[in-house]
Amino acid sequence: MYIKRALENVVKRLSGQYSAILVTGPRQVGKTTMLKKLMEDEGNIRDYVTLDDLAERNLAKTDPAMFFQLHKPPVLIDEVQYAPELFPYIKMEVDRSHRPGAFWLTGFQIFKLMRGVQESLSGRVAVLSMSSLSQREITGEQSEPFDLDLDRLIKAEKNTAPADAAEIFERLWNGSMPALVSGQYTDRDIFYSGYVSTYIERDVRELSGTIDSLKFFNFVTAVAARVGQLVNYKGIADDADIDQITVKSWLNIMETLGLIFYLHPYSNNVLKRTIKTPKMYFYDTGLVCYLTRWSSPETAMNGAMNGALLENYVVSELVKSYQCNGLEPYIYYYRDRDAKEIDVIIEKDGRLHPLEIKKTALPDKRLTNVFEVIDKSPLQRGTGAILCMAEKLSAFDKDNLIVPIRLV
């Protein structure tokens, strides 16, 4: 069963403007499936080639000119990171023909891929990030960048099915990988086991060469146990029995492969006492639950990590809401040396919108007191909110909303 992706509309729109579209993201999130669906919509006029095919990869690397004689635009080139030698030839064709939508490319964000794009296709390619499914894609609702505009939230509430804490944690535990959500695979543990093994055996080795698979698995598990926390290299190193230099290198690999992302602290000259360390999250909370061995949605909801898992889920959904629309999310967190913390800050139009994430269905107004760190600064504070398990959209006052997590 194909699940419609919000990014489809972005690809269609940009294909009328750019000669090359690059869709990046981790394995099995549906990059190729989405583009093949769009190829059908075009009437299958586009050639398709994957560089997972070793013969095609060899030709692309050793004789790019011949490769493009065989695969003329418009063309979809899958896993293009395996042959950066193609980029100069794509550049020449783009500069020669200026044909909109001539090249659709997919790949994960490994360094040599992005470096090749930056050196050869700067200004000529639209780069889109794709991660696993958002909750709006899963439920079939319209995907929009999360916004605290009250009219938009009221409209979203009318079009969104109810979801209590049990439902949210079921979504969180099940994860957001298309193969699981669509029912292609029904054994979640076997899927995630194979998913992690594939990453270790193929992609991690591609980036780092020789690697101890067991040590890397233990490292990934240690990282998963620390979602929503400040990055602590020493703590991860101790848990995984490796050194801190290796931790930094392997975290870099996980970020490059699209498994994790960082929420950086909001930084401004006015806020001089802020902590500088980023916080770390996974795009897919199902993978986190698998690695940290929560056996059911109920145990995840009632276990020691429930707050961290919920925060990871909400932050990843916020990020996805922007990625699904081809936009860069300007999302941060705040923590100062006086232990005052705001879970999320969204920067938009010169204003800072503070968000707190709570499991409760009946939030207390005192939860908004921490927003005063912005009010007391010269910075402009926009509408804030408590994102929680409330049944309905509500508000403490005109500046502080109560927003059900299902509306993210």
C-alpha positions as CSV (number, residue, x, y, z in Angstrom):
1,M,0.0,0.0,0.0
2,Y,1.5,3.3,-1.1
3,I,1.2,6.2,1.5
4,K,1.0,9.6,-0.1
5,R,4.0,11.8,0.9
6,A,3.6,15.5,1.5
7,L,6.9,16.1,-0.3
8,E,5.3,15.0,-3.6
9,N,3.8,18.5,-4.1
10,V,7.2,20.1,-3.4
11,V,9.0,17.9,-5.9
12,K,6.4,18.7,-8.6
13,R,6.6,22.4,-8.0
14,L,10.4,22.5,-7.9
15,S,10.7,20.3,-11.0
16,G,9.1,23.2,-12.9
17,Q,11.9,25.5,-11.7
18,Y,15.1,23.5,-11.2
19,S,16.9,21.2,-13.6
20,A,18.0,18.9,-10.8
21,I,16.2,17.8,-7.7
22,L,18.1,15.8,-5.0
23,V,16.1,14.0,-2.4
24,T,18.2,13.0,0.6
25,G,17.5,10.9,3.6
26,P,18.2,7.5,5.3
27,R,17.4,4.1,3.9
28,Q,13.9,2.8,3.5
29,V,12.1,6.1,4.2
30,G,10.5,6.0,0.8
31,K,12.6,8.3,-1.4
32,T,12.6,6.0,-4.4
33,T,9.1,4.8,-3.9
34,M,7.8,8.4,-3.9
35,L,9.8,9.4,-7.0
36,K,8.7,6.3,-8.9
37,K,5.1,7.2,-8.1
38,L,5.7,10.6,-9.5
39,M,7.2,9.0,-12.6
40,E,3.9,7.1,-13.1
41,D,2.0,10.4,-12.8
42,E,4.3,11.8,-15.5
43,G,3.4,8.9,-17.8
44,N,6.6,7.0,-17.3
45,I,8.6,9.2,-19.7
46,R,11.5,9.2,-17.3
47,D,14.4,6.7,-17.4
48,Y,15.3,5.0,-14.1
49,V,18.7,3.7,-13.0
50,T,20.0,2.6,-9.6
51,L,23.6,2.7,-8.7
52,D,23.0,-0.2,-6.3
53,D,23.5,-2.1,-9.6
54,L,27.2,-2.7,-9.6
55,A,27.4,-2.7,-13.4
56,E,25.7,0.6,-13.6
57,R,27.8,2.0,-10.8
58,N,31.0,1.0,-12.5
59,L,29.9,2.6,-15.8
60,A,28.9,5.8,-14.0
61,K,32.3,6.0,-12.2
62,T,34.6,5.0,-15.1
63,D,32.7,6.5,-18.1
64,P,30.1,9.1,-17.1
65,A,29.7,10.3,-20.7
66,M,28.7,6.8,-21.9
67,F,26.4,6.5,-18.8
68,F,24.4,9.5,-19.9
69,Q,24.3,8.3,-23.5
70,L,22.5,5.3,-22.2
71,H,20.4,7.2,-19.6
72,K,19.3,10.4,-21.2
73,P,17.3,13.0,-19.3
74,P,14.7,13.1,-18.0
75,V,16.2,10.5,-15.6
76,L,15.9,9.3,-12.0
77,I,19.3,8.2,-10.6
78,D,19.0,6.3,-7.4
79,E,21.8,6.2,-4.8
80,V,23.8,8.8,-6.7
81,Q,26.3,9.1,-3.8
82,Y,28.0,6.0,-5.1
83,A,29.2,7.9,-8.3
84,P,30.1,11.6,-7.5
85,E,31.9,11.5,-10.9
86,L,28.4,12.1,-12.4
87,F,28.1,15.6,-11.0
88,P,30.3,17.5,-13.4
89,Y,28.4,15.9,-16.3
90,I,25.1,16.8,-14.8
91,K,26.3,20.4,-14.4
92,M,27.3,20.6,-18.0
93,E,23.9,19.3,-19.2
94,V,22.1,21.6,-16.8
95,D,24.1,24.6,-18.1
96,R,23.5,23.6,-21.7
97,S,19.8,22.8,-21.7
98,H,18.3,24.5,-18.6
99,R,15.6,21.8,-18.9
100,P,13.4,21.9,-15.8
101,G,13.1,18.5,-14.0
102,A,15.8,16.9,-16.1
103,F,17.4,15.1,-13.2
104,W,15.8,13.5,-10.2
105,L,18.5,12.2,-7.8
106,T,18.3,10.3,-4.5
107,G,21.0,9.6,-1.9
108,F,21.8,9.7,1.8
109,Q,23.8,12.7,3.0
110,I,27.3,11.3,3.1
111,F,30.1,13.8,2.9
112,K,31.3,13.0,-0.6
113,L,27.7,13.3,-1.9
114,M,27.1,16.7,-0.4
115,R,30.6,17.9,-1.3
116,G,30.0,16.9,-4.9
117,V,26.7,18.7,-5.0
118,Q,28.2,21.9,-3.5
119,E,31.2,21.9,-5.8
120,S,29.5,21.0,-9.1
121,L,25.8,21.9,-8.7
122,S,25.7,24.9,-6.4
123,G,22.7,27.0,-7.3
124,R,21.6,24.4,-9.9
125,V,20.0,21.7,-7.6
126,A,17.1,21.8,-5.1
127,V,18.1,19.7,-2.1
128,L,15.1,18.2,-0.2
129,S,15.4,16.2,3.0
130,M,13.1,13.3,3.5
131,S,12.7,11.3,6.8
132,S,10.3,8.6,7.9
133,L,6.6,9.3,7.8
134,S,5.1,12.2,9.8
135,Q,2.0,11.5,11.9
136,R,0.0,13.6,9.5
137,E,1.1,11.5,6.6
138,I,0.3,8.4,8.5
139,T,-3.2,9.6,9.3
140,G,-3.7,11.0,5.8
141,E,-4.2,14.6,6.9
142,Q,-2.8,17.7,5.2
143,S,0.8,18.4,6.2
144,E,1.7,22.0,7.0
145,P,4.7,23.5,8.9
146,F,3.7,23.7,12.6
147,D,2.5,27.1,13.4
148,L,0.9,28.6,16.5
149,D,-1.5,30.8,14.5
150,L,-4.8,30.2,16.3
151,D,-7.0,30.1,13.2
152,R,-4.7,27.5,11.6
153,L,-4.8,25.4,14.8
154,I,-8.6,25.6,15.0
155,K,-8.9,24.5,11.4
156,A,-6.4,21.6,12.0
157,E,-8.4,20.5,15.0
158,K,-11.5,20.1,13.0
159,N,-9.7,17.9,10.5
160,T,-7.7,15.8,12.9
161,A,-8.9,12.6,14.6
162,P,-8.8,12.5,18.4
163,A,-5.7,10.8,20.0
164,D,-5.2,10.3,23.7
165,A,-2.0,9.4,25.5
166,A,-2.4,5.7,24.7
167,E,-2.9,6.4,21.0
168,I,0.1,8.8,20.9
169,F,2.4,6.2,22.6
170,E,1.1,3.5,20.2
171,R,2.2,5.7,17.3
172,L,5.5,6.5,19.0
173,W,6.2,2.8,19.7
174,N,5.2,1.5,16.3
175,G,7.5,3.9,14.6
176,S,7.2,5.7,11.3
177,M,9.0,3.6,8.7
178,P,6.8,3.2,5.6
179,A,7.4,-0.6,5.3
180,L,5.9,-1.1,8.8
181,V,3.1,1.5,8.6
182,S,1.9,0.2,5.2
183,G,1.8,-3.4,6.5
184,Q,4.5,-4.6,4.1
185,Y,6.2,-6.1,7.2
186,T,4.3,-7.1,10.3
187,D,7.1,-8.2,12.6
188,R,8.4,-5.0,14.0
189,D,11.4,-6.5,15.9
190,I,12.7,-8.5,12.9
191,F,12.3,-5.4,10.7
192,Y,14.3,-3.1,13.0
193,S,16.9,-5.9,13.6
194,G,17.5,-6.1,9.9
195,Y,17.4,-2.3,9.5
196,V,20.2,-1.8,12.0
197,S,22.3,-4.7,10.6
198,T,22.0,-3.3,7.1
199,Y,23.2,0.1,8.3
200,I,26.2,-1.5,10.1
201,E,27.2,-3.9,7.3
202,R,26.7,-1.5,4.4
203,D,26.6,2.2,5.1
204,V,28.7,2.5,8.3
205,R,31.4,0.4,6.7
206,E,31.2,2.6,3.6
207,L,32.0,5.6,5.7
208,S,34.4,4.2,8.2
209,G,35.9,1.0,6.8
210,T,36.6,-1.7,9.4
211,I,34.2,-1.6,12.3
212,D,33.3,-3.8,15.2
213,S,29.7,-4.5,14.6
214,L,28.9,-5.5,18.2
215,K,30.6,-2.4,19.5
216,F,28.7,-0.2,17.1
217,F,25.4,-1.8,18.0
218,N,26.1,-1.2,21.7
219,F,27.0,2.4,20.8
220,V,23.7,3.0,18.9
221,T,21.8,1.5,21.9
222,A,23.7,3.9,24.3
223,V,22.7,6.8,22.1
224,A,19.1,5.7,22.0
225,A,19.0,5.6,25.8
226,R,20.0,9.3,25.9
227,V,17.4,10.9,23.5
228,G,16.3,14.3,24.5
229,Q,19.4,14.9,26.6
230,L,22.4,17.1,26.1
231,V,25.1,15.2,24.2
232,N,27.5,13.6,26.7
233,Y,30.4,12.1,24.9
234,K,32.0,10.6,28.0
235,G,28.7,9.1,29.2
236,I,28.1,7.4,25.8
237,A,31.8,6.3,25.7
238,D,31.5,4.7,29.1
239,D,28.2,2.9,28.3
240,A,29.5,1.6,25.0
241,D,33.1,0.8,26.2
242,I,34.7,3.0,23.5
243,D,36.8,6.2,23.6
244,Q,35.3,9.7,23.2
245,I,37.0,10.3,19.8
246,T,35.2,7.2,18.5
247,V,31.9,8.4,19.9
248,K,32.3,11.8,18.1
249,S,33.1,10.0,14.9
250,W,30.3,7.5,15.1
251,L,27.7,10.2,16.1
252,N,28.9,12.1,13.0
253,I,28.1,8.9,10.9
254,M,24.6,8.5,12.5
255,E,23.8,12.1,11.7
256,T,25.2,11.8,8.2
257,L,23.1,8.7,7.6
258,G,19.9,10.5,8.7
259,L,19.3,8.4,11.8
260,I,19.7,11.3,14.4
261,F,19.6,15.0,14.4
262,Y,20.5,17.7,16.9
263,L,18.5,20.5,18.4
264,H,20.9,23.4,19.0
265,P,20.6,25.9,21.8
266,Y,19.1,29.2,20.9
267,S,22.1,31.6,20.8
268,N,21.9,35.4,21.0
269,N,24.2,38.0,22.5
270,V,21.5,39.0,24.9
271,L,21.3,35.5,26.4
272,K,24.9,35.2,27.6
273,R,24.4,32.4,30.2
274,T,23.0,29.8,27.8
275,I,24.3,26.3,27.6
276,K,26.1,25.6,24.3
277,T,25.8,21.8,24.0
278,P,23.2,20.4,21.6
279,K,20.5,17.9,22.4
280,M,20.1,14.7,20.4
281,Y,17.1,13.0,18.9
282,F,16.2,10.2,16.5
283,Y,13.9,10.8,13.6
284,D,12.1,7.5,14.2
285,T,10.9,6.8,17.8
286,G,10.1,3.2,16.9
287,L,13.8,2.5,16.4
288,V,14.5,4.1,19.8
289,C,11.9,1.8,21.5
290,Y,13.4,-1.2,19.7
291,L,17.0,-0.3,20.8
292,T,16.0,0.4,24.4
293,R,13.8,-2.7,24.6
294,W,10.4,-1.4,25.4
295,S,8.2,-4.4,24.5
296,S,4.9,-2.6,24.0
297,P,3.3,0.9,23.8
298,E,2.0,0.4,27.4
299,T,5.5,-0.3,28.8
300,A,6.9,2.7,26.9
301,M,4.1,4.9,28.2
302,N,4.6,3.9,31.8
303,G,8.4,3.3,31.8
304,A,11.2,5.5,33.0
305,M,11.9,6.9,29.6
306,N,8.3,8.0,28.8
307,G,9.1,11.7,29.1
308,A,12.2,11.5,26.9
309,L,10.4,9.3,24.3
310,L,7.5,11.8,24.1
311,E,9.8,14.7,23.8
312,N,11.7,12.9,21.0
313,Y,8.4,12.1,19.2
314,V,7.1,15.7,19.4
315,V,10.4,17.3,18.4
316,S,10.9,14.9,15.4
317,E,7.3,15.7,14.3
318,L,8.0,19.4,14.5
319,V,11.1,19.0,12.3
320,K,9.2,16.7,9.9
321,S,6.4,19.2,9.5
322,Y,8.9,21.6,8.0
323,Q,10.8,19.0,6.0
324,C,7.6,17.7,4.5
325,N,7.0,21.1,3.0
326,G,10.6,21.5,1.7
327,L,11.4,24.1,4.4
328,E,14.4,24.4,6.8
329,P,13.2,24.3,10.4
330,Y,14.4,27.1,12.7
331,I,13.9,25.1,15.9
332,Y,16.1,25.4,19.0
333,Y,15.9,24.7,22.7
334,Y,16.9,27.0,25.7
335,R,18.8,26.2,28.8
336,D,20.8,28.5,31.0
337,R,23.3,28.0,33.8
338,D,20.5,28.7,36.3
339,A,18.8,25.5,35.1
340,K,15.9,27.3,33.4
341,E,14.9,25.3,30.3
342,I,12.5,25.6,27.4
343,D,12.0,22.4,25.5
344,V,11.6,24.0,22.1
345,I,11.9,27.5,20.6
346,I,10.6,28.2,17.1
347,E,12.0,31.3,15.5
348,K,9.7,32.9,13.0
349,D,9.5,36.4,11.6
350,G,11.7,37.9,14.3
351,R,9.8,36.3,17.2
352,L,10.6,33.4,19.5
353,H,7.7,31.0,20.1
354,P,8.4,28.9,23.3
355,L,7.0,25.4,23.6
356,E,6.9,22.9,26.6
357,I,6.2,19.2,26.0
358,K,4.3,17.4,28.7
359,K,2.6,14.0,29.1
360,T,-0.3,15.5,31.1
361,A,-3.8,16.1,29.8
362,L,-4.4,18.9,32.3
363,P,-1.4,21.2,32.2
364,D,-0.9,23.9,34.9
365,K,-0.4,27.5,33.9
366,R,2.8,27.6,36.0
367,L,4.5,25.5,33.3
368,T,4.6,28.7,31.2
369,N,6.6,30.6,33.9
370,V,9.8,29.6,32.2
371,F,8.8,31.6,29.1
372,E,9.6,34.7,31.2
373,V,13.3,34.3,30.3
374,I,12.3,35.6,26.9
375,D,9.9,38.2,28.2
376,K,12.6,39.7,30.4
377,S,15.0,40.0,27.5
378,P,14.9,42.6,24.6
379,L,13.9,39.7,22.3
380,Q,10.4,39.6,20.8
381,R,8.3,36.8,22.3
382,G,5.6,35.3,20.1
383,T,2.7,33.0,21.2
384,G,3.9,30.1,23.4
385,A,2.3,26.8,24.0
386,I,2.2,23.7,26.2
387,L,2.1,20.6,23.8
388,C,0.4,17.9,25.8
389,M,-2.2,15.2,25.9
390,A,-5.1,17.6,26.2
391,E,-8.3,16.5,24.5
392,K,-9.0,19.9,22.9
393,L,-7.2,23.0,21.8
394,S,-7.4,25.6,24.6
395,A,-5.5,28.5,26.1
396,F,-4.3,29.9,29.4
397,D,-4.4,33.4,27.9
398,K,-3.8,35.2,24.6
399,D,-0.1,34.5,24.7
400,N,-0.1,30.9,25.9
401,L,-2.0,28.1,24.3
402,I,-2.7,24.5,25.2
403,V,-2.1,22.4,22.1
404,P,-2.9,18.6,21.8
405,I,0.2,16.8,20.4
406,R,-2.0,15.3,17.7
407,L,-2.1,18.8,16.1
408,V,1.7,18.9,15.5
